[in-house]
Amino acid sequence: MIAQLEDGMDRRRAVAPAVTPLLVEAGQKAAPSLAERQRETAEYLADMILELRNLARSVGLHTVMVPLEFAYYEAFGTAHKVAVPVAELERIKALARTAEEYDRDPGNAGI
């Protein structure tokens, strides 16, 4: 907007635009639940971390790339939860018990 002042000089002046009311009917759409917001945020983070990992990889920053890859898998896993089969859980528990037995064995010198 150009305003003409008393001295006859034209000067520009910033004028805020008129407020346009946003018409939303109450109760039409419920806010997303906390779980849904967490899933969406984790998915977004996974995408951003993947971009950072690819950037680090493209310039050969492998010490930066590896932690970013782990962070990507954590965020992606949070965003896309998968039910682990019961048999797989049992197999993992059995592996953990075996590892603990090896750790307790004084004759086991490791690799």
RAVENGI-V856990 format. One record per residue. N is the residue number from 0. PHI is phi in radians with two decimals (* if undefined). PSI is psi in radians with two decimals (* if undefined). D_FIRST is the distance of its C-alpha to the first C-alpha in Angstrom with 2 decimals. Layout:
# RAVENGI-V856990
[[N | PHI | PSI | D_FIRST] [N | PHI | PSI | D_FIRST]]
This chain:
# RAVENGI-V856990
[[0 | * | 2.40 | 0.00] [1 | -1.89 | 2.18 | 3.77] [2 | -1.90 | 2.38 | 6.36] [3 | -1.67 | 2.16 | 9.85] [4 | -1.54 | 3.01 | 12.48] [5 | -1.05 | -0.53 | 16.12] [6 | -1.41 | 0.07 | 17.37] [7 | 1.51 | -0.08 | 15.48] [8 | -1.46 | 2.39 | 13.65] [9 | -1.51 | 2.26 | 10.10] [10 | -2.31 | 2.48 | 8.80] [11 | -1.43 | 2.49 | 6.23] [12 | -2.43 | 2.31 | 6.04] [13 | -1.31 | 2.32 | 6.80] [14 | -2.21 | 2.24 | 6.82] [15 | -1.16 | 2.42 | 10.03] [16 | -1.16 | 2.69 | 10.65] [17 | -1.12 | 2.47 | 13.05] [18 | -1.28 | 2.25 | 16.56] [19 | -1.74 | 2.07 | 18.76] [20 | -1.18 | 2.44 | 22.31] [21 | -1.70 | 2.02 | 24.90] [22 | -1.63 | 1.94 | 27.98] [23 | -2.29 | 2.19 | 31.16] [24 | -1.35 | 2.26 | 34.42] [25 | -1.11 | 2.43 | 36.42] [26 | 1.49 | -0.07 | 39.63] [27 | -1.18 | -0.84 | 38.77] [28 | -2.32 | 2.09 | 38.85] [29 | -1.30 | 2.61 | 40.57] [30 | -1.12 | 2.56 | 39.33] [31 | -1.11 | 2.59 | 41.37] [32 | -1.22 | 2.89 | 44.46] [33 | -1.03 | -0.74 | 44.98] [34 | -1.09 | -0.70 | 47.37] [35 | -1.19 | -0.71 | 44.90] [36 | -1.12 | -0.69 | 42.14] [37 | -1.12 | -0.73 | 44.74] [38 | -1.12 | -0.79 | 45.84] [39 | -1.12 | -0.70 | 42.35] [40 | -1.16 | -0.74 | 41.63] [41 | -1.11 | -0.66 | 44.99] [42 | -1.14 | -0.74 | 44.33] [43 | -1.10 | -0.80 | 40.99] [44 | -1.06 | -0.73 | 42.73] [45 | -1.03 | -0.76 | 45.55] [46 | -1.10 | -0.77 | 43.20] [47 | -1.18 | -0.73 | 41.46] [48 | -1.12 | -0.67 | 44.83] [49 | -1.08 | -0.70 | 46.24] [50 | -1.10 | -0.75 | 43.48] [51 | -1.12 | -0.72 | 44.28] [52 | -1.08 | -0.75 | 47.97] [53 | -1.13 | -0.65 | 47.53] [54 | -1.12 | -0.82 | 45.59] [55 | -1.06 | -0.70 | 48.36] [56 | -1.14 | -0.70 | 50.96] [57 | -1.13 | -0.44 | 49.43] [58 | -1.89 | 0.17 | 49.82] [59 | 1.34 | 0.43 | 53.18] [60 | -1.53 | 1.29 | 52.27] [61 | -1.20 | -0.55 | 55.01] [62 | -1.21 | -0.38 | 55.23] [63 | -1.55 | -0.63 | 51.60] [64 | -1.12 | -0.74 | 51.98] [65 | -1.10 | -0.87 | 54.90] [66 | -1.08 | -0.60 | 53.35] [67 | -1.14 | -0.62 | 50.20] [68 | -1.13 | -0.74 | 52.49] [69 | -1.08 | -0.75 | 54.14] [70 | -1.09 | -0.68 | 50.79] [71 | -1.05 | -0.84 | 49.77] [72 | -1.10 | -0.64 | 52.99] [73 | -1.13 | -0.83 | 52.54] [74 | -1.15 | -0.75 | 49.00] [75 | -1.11 | -0.74 | 50.01] [76 | -1.11 | -0.60 | 53.13] [77 | -1.23 | -0.68 | 51.16] [78 | -1.27 | -0.54 | 48.74] [79 | -2.17 | 1.27 | 51.60] [80 | -1.12 | 2.42 | 54.47] [81 | -2.23 | 2.36 | 57.77] [82 | -1.30 | 2.16 | 60.88] [83 | -1.46 | 2.28 | 63.69] [84 | -1.05 | 2.57 | 67.02] [85 | -1.02 | -0.72 | 69.67] [86 | -1.08 | -0.64 | 72.12] [87 | -1.20 | -0.68 | 69.63] [88 | -1.08 | -0.74 | 69.08] [89 | -1.11 | -0.70 | 72.83] [90 | -1.12 | -0.70 | 73.19] [91 | -1.15 | -0.72 | 70.57] [92 | -1.12 | -0.69 | 72.37] [93 | -1.13 | -0.71 | 75.68] [94 | -1.10 | -0.69 | 74.25] [95 | -1.13 | -0.73 | 72.98] [96 | -1.11 | -0.73 | 76.45] [97 | -1.09 | -0.75 | 78.11] [98 | -1.10 | -0.71 | 75.83] [99 | -1.13 | -0.68 | 76.63] [100 | -1.08 | -0.76 | 80.34] [101 | -1.12 | -0.64 | 80.10] [102 | -1.16 | -0.60 | 78.25] [103 | -1.40 | -0.33 | 81.03] [104 | -1.27 | 2.00 | 83.80] [105 | -1.18 | -0.39 | 85.16] [106 | -1.41 | -0.15 | 86.72] [107 | -1.53 | 1.87 | 83.36] [108 | -1.60 | 0.02 | 82.31] [109 | 1.47 | -2.73 | 79.23] [110 | -1.39 | * | 78.58]]
